[in-house]
Amino acid sequence: MRLRNFLRPIPSVALAIALIVSMLTGCSTKDSNLTHVTLNEVAHSIFYAPQYVAIEKGYFKDEGIDLELVTGFGADKTMSALVSGEADIGFMGAESSIYLYSEGASDYAVNFAQLTQRAGNFLVARKPIDDFSWDMLKGKNVIGGRKGGMPEMVFEYILKKNNLDPATDIDINQSIDFGSTAAAFSGGQGDYTVEFEPAATALETAGEGYVVASLGVDSGYVPYTSYCTTKSYLEKNGKIIEKFTRALQKGMEYVNTHTPAEIAEVIAPQFEETDVTTIEAIVTRYYEQDTWKDNLVFEESSFDLLQNILSDAGELNNRVPYEKLVNTSFAEKVRNNK
């Protein structure tokens, strides 16, 4: 809240106090009409443009939600925040909910909305490669992701599709923290690195790396990121989840009906350290590879594919039930604003 015209002469101290009290009361009344919801996102990336459109266009507030956005910097941290009650909703790869359920948690995480349908990271090399092929990684050192995390598993999924053994053909460095891989690459580590935006473009801008492949294109459609909440929160707050999902659907529809330039202009306040031209270039990159779904329904076929990827990566011994870990009722209800 800003007290405008503060230096303007006022008749009396009493009147000034009355005015301030009135303003504070107005703010309090407005806030009391909104339900506070804490959303913990796995990363803050232009990859999640529909979410930021929903925030900046006021779609959450329109639904009566006062959204607090927190970045977890890793799916493990985001899930920990959800389980501990620090967050009401978690946004990450659905593999985390599978792990939690497989560990026997009674208050497990239920996925209720899928945002992205392709991987959002890119393979960055030290020099431009016009005719890149995945077999060029054989014998090379690559900065990868956390073991068991979606970025790393999709990377390994692509390698296997190209007849490469992640364990023997390539030296994958999985020891570097999620937010530090680009800096490590700039510092001389690795022949290649797997990066999200805006890190990939930042490396290109600095002349320290060059995008040579899109994991989103080469992996095909995969359920990369989704929203989940605990079973107990869902049972008690179904109306909040429906409103949250409706706001997201509006954000999804916006990115699917507007140009990258328009999308970039809307989400720019979320990325103050990045100029709008760069944001537009990144949005265009995601836009052209069909990153975002046109609705939020997490289909069973997508969940099956996710479990296949986990099994191939050696991270899942027993399949988990789709009907337990996915609830599509909210996404189906708000689809097309119905």
Secondary structure, 3 states (H helix, E strand, C coil): CCCCCCCCCCCCHHHHHHHHHHHHHHHHHHHHCCEEEEEEECCCCHHHHHHHHHHHCCHHHHCCEEEEEEECCCHHHHHHHHHHCCCCEEEECCHHHHHHHHCCCCCCEEEEEEEECCCCEEEEECCCCCCCCHHHHCCCEEECCCCCCHHHHHHHHHHHHCCCCCCCCCEEECCCCHHHHHHHHHCCCCCEEEEECCHHHHHHHCCCCEEEEEHHHHHCCCCCEEEEEEHHHHHHCHHHHHHHHHHHHHHHHHHCCCCHHHHHHHHHHHHCCCCHHHHHHHHHHHHHCCCECCCCCCCHHHHHHHHHHHHHCCCCCCCCCHHHHECCHHHHHHHHHC
